[in-house]
């Protein structure tokens, strides 16, 4: 895009997505692999408490979508 603000915003958004993905991969997936029962709401609650800025940047819908992808694996 020619608009630097939009381009910058999308890179910030992309970075937030990567941070959330990394958090899910390093903190949530190991818990699930040890057999801890976690549903969508459990994980969303943990992410919201531990990474509120990511939730704010990405929006609840995006976070929920990414968490669902982890659950489906």
C-alpha angles and dihedrals in degrees: 000000000000093000108090092200091057092044091050091046092053092050090051088049090049091050091049090051090051092049092050092047090050092049092050092047096047102034110023106034094054090053090051092047091055088058099258105155108236127167130190094274093050092053095043089051092052093047092047092051098041100034107027093151092056091050089049093048096045101033127235095273094056092046091049091050092051092047090050089055089055091048091050093056 
